[in-house]
Structures are given as C-alpha cells and as structure tokens.
Amino acid sequence: MAQDWHAAFHLGSSDRPIDVVDAFGVAVVCIQALERRITQLHEDLHTRRLQLREPTAPQHAQTDSGAPKGRAQGASAVGSG
C-alpha cells in the first residue's frame, strides 16, 4: 500500500512507510477540492432554480392572424350544414 501511495503522490523519503504529515497534506488538498466542487454545485443549482422561475414562451404555434394552426380564419368549430 505504501508503494502505491508513493507512486501516486511522490511523497516521502521511501516507498515503505506513509508519513503522517504527508497523509494530512493530501487529506487537506482533497478537502479543499471537495469544497470547491460543492460550491460549484450550489451555484449551478441556484442558476437552474432561477431558470425554472422565469416565464417561458407559449408552446402553441400560432398563425399570422393569431388563430391556432389548422383552423381557417373566420371558420367556426361547429358545422353549418
């Protein structure tokens, strides 16, 4: 295990023991990286929540006259026959 640690982090004077100071240093760096990631995730979540609150454009397609597509201007929904 100490050999893997030494190969991954290039810390310590030997690849046999893991120095406590080196382990604490790596732990601090990892904690700092996690804190930055959590901050970024909170910012992303806040942005997405704001986007959900914004009104969106209507999803229904309209013709130039303002009537829904598929119905002629002036035509009634009830047949005249």
N, C-alpha and C positions, 0 to 999 in steps of 0.2 A: 504494500500500500504506500509506503514512504517513497518507493521508486516512482510510482505513478504521480504522486504529489510533486516530486522534484521535476519530473518530465513536464508536467502541466504548467507549473508556476516558476520554475527555475529559481527556487528559493532554498536557502540553507547551505551549509557548508558541505553536506554529504547527502547521499540519497538513501541513507539508512534511517535516521530519526526525522520526525517532523517537529521543528522548533515551535514552541508555543507562541512566540512573538510573530512568527510567520503566519501561523494559523489565525491569530487575531487580526493581523493585517488583511488577509484575504477575506475574512468574515466582514470586516468594516467596508471593504470595497464592494462586496456583494450586497450589503445592506444599503449602501449609497445607490447602487444601480437599481435595486428594487424600489427605493423611494422615488427615484426619477421616473420609473415606469408607472408607478401608482399615480404620481402627479399627472403624467401624460394621459392616463386612462380617465382620470377625473375630468380633465379638460375636454377630452373627446366626448365624454358622457354629457357634460354641460352643453357643448355645442349641439349635440344631437337632440337634447331636450328642447333647446331653443328652436331648432328647425321644426320639431313636431308642433310647436305652438304657433308657428307662422301660418297664416291662411294660405291655402293653395288655390290655383285657378280651377274653375269648374271642369269636370271631366267630360261633360256632354258636348259633342260637336254641334255647332250652330252654322246655319247658312248665313248669307249676307243680310237677309231680311230679319234675322233673329229667330226665325222658326226652326225647330229641330229638323235635321236632315230626314228625307224620306216622306215628307208631307208637303204638298204643294201649297204655295202661298194662297190663302183665301179658301182652301178646301176644308170641309168640315169632317169631323170624325164620324158622323152619322150619315149613312147613305140617303140620297134624296129620292130614291125610287120607290 
